[in-house]
Amino acid sequence: MTGAETEDDIPLGERKTVTDFCYLLDKSKQLFNGLRDLPQYGHKQWQSYFGRTFDVYTKLWKFQQQHRQVLDTRYGLKRWQIGEVASKIGQLYYHYYLRTSETSYLNEAFSFYSAIRQRSYYYQVNKEDRPELVVKKLRYYARYIVVCLLLNKMDLVKVLVKELSEEIEDYTQRFNTEDQLEWNLVLQEVAAFIEVTSDPGRGRVHPVFCLCEQADPAVVLNDNSSVLVTSHRLQDGSVPPLEQGMVVGQLLLADALIVGNCNNQVKFSELTVDMFRMLQALEREPVNLATQTSKQATLEPSEKPAKRENPHKYLLYKPTFSQLYTFLSASFKELPANSVLLVYLSATGVFPVTHLDYEGPYDFGGVLTNTNRDVVNGETVQKRNQAQKEMHCLHPGDLFPFTRKPLFIVVDSSNSTAYKNFSNLFGQPLVCLLSPTVYPKSVQDQSQRGSLFTLFLYSPLLGFSSVCGLSSVRRGLWERAQDFLQKVFRDIGQMLTRSRSIDQAFLQFFGDEFLRLLLIRFVFCSATLRLHKLFRESRSFPESYPELPKQDTVESVLLQKQVLELAAMLDVQSLFWDDSLESY
């Protein structure tokens, strides 16, 4: 209402419009705030609540579109308030993605976040002397950047980070608030994350991108030397098909726990580099909805969730043992029949202090869970009686109860081999893929930028380029190498399924496309490192439980020949033993 105008002067219909809008706005805030109280685990408890929240925000968004003029004049609706509603809808879609692992919801979140920027909903915020409004804008930028990172929109990410940098600088100059250091840390984290997961940029580089000395393992260059952004999610035709008549298990990957607890590894928004890469390795390429262009014009929330195509994932950044066990138990409880639970552990190793005559599943150490204990040189300082077991550690024995159902474990840690000491007590399919525990110094120096082992599982060609020290690859050569790898992967698949001495657990998991690809990439990684001249120790090779038949797989003469062919294609054959006998 304006000036001397009283409520009685406003037509009844317009008064009702304002009242209805206030009701929807209050209801939406109430429901949105209630999302924080929902349990983060479990598939069922949250769905009805999310549905109600979506319904209210859909009504609110359409209502403000239909009655914008009345709300502008009678309610005093500001553009930043419209932006706040759009931002909340974007957050809903992003959290729906986290809950369902459906990448189509990332596109929906992107639509709303993009519209906020295109329509300058937050533009006037900087002119108001209210720091809390500026913080809303900064948080919007941070969330938008996360969504763009997950959608591999790296060019846009860099633009957004520059804008965020300028916004933070303006914010810290205008307001003397306590969160200045916190926002500068956010900026440093995202800049470092981009350096690791993208290219270093060419030509003039904005200061915010100069926080790390070295860029991603390798970038793909177009003919004009611009960087080609490549996606490493599962795409149609990228998984080697099963041979006709080949009998493998019918298990499907339903749930995945992705755990990141590496000290000093680059991270942003509770996603370490390793978590970010494994997250994408377990997703299909998002479909750009046909309605995307028209939807940006109307921006109407989609109310019906799509069918799940990806395994459900929990992303756990530095969880405590209790948190990790709670999520494990929830996944185990709700795992459907004929389904697999995957546990990915990227974490600092915890080693036993003494070796006993009898060594059980709690005597080999494991990986670190979150605690306030001291960390020195990447390994935990033991402050306990030597006869006691490490409390803040996920021991192999801690996973034994979950082997009552099909379990697929990937451990990327300096003590990954602790998980070789498994016993398959219940006869269910069980496989552990274990990283090297020792790397050559040149590789180890890059550990904070993400693990080489996980890089191979995420993108074998990036891993191969990294271990060969390649900083860039021309697009044509990259595509030829990818085509060659497709043939290599088909051959590896046949090696695994045709081997007469392979443990049946591997074949039980081979029917699932995600797990098939992980197994094939694991074999390729192992074969590559065994031939590389820098990798001299057996501890520098990946291992598995059960053990793979080496002669049929990682030491296959055919596979060794193919690794050398790829090296020749990339002109790095001098880094590899051309006679496998020389390496032993």
Buried (B, 14 or more C-beta within 10 A) or exposed (E): BEEEEEEEEBEEEBBEBBEBBEEBBEBBBEBBEEBEEBEBBBBEEBBEBBEEBBBBBBBBBBBBEEBEEBBEBBBEBBBBBBBBBBBBBBBBBBBBBBBBBBBBBBBBBBBBBBBBBEBEBBEEBEEEEEBEBBBBBBBBBBBBBBBBBBBBBBEBBBBBBBBBBEBBEEBBEEBEBEBBEEBBEBBBBBBBBBBBBBBBBEEEEEEBBEBBEEBBBBBBBEEEEEBBBBEBBBEEEBBBEBEEEBEBBEBBBBBBBBBBBBBEBBBBBEBBBBBBBBBBBBBBBBEEBEEEEEBBEEBBBBEEBEEEEBBBBBBBBBBBBEBBBBBBEBBBEBBEEEBBBBBBBBBBBBBBEEEEEEEEBBBBBBBBBBBEBEEEEBBBEBEEEEEEBBEBBBBBBBBBBBBEBBBBBBBBBBBBBBBBBBEBEEEBBBBBBBBBBBBBEEBEEBBBBBBBBBBBBBBBBBBBBBBBEBBBBBBEBBBEBBEBBBEBBBBBBBBBBEBEEBBEBBBBBBBBBBBBBBBBBBBBBBBBBBBBEBBEEEBBBBBBBBEBBEEBBBBBEEBBEBBBBBBEEBEBBEBBBEEBEEBE
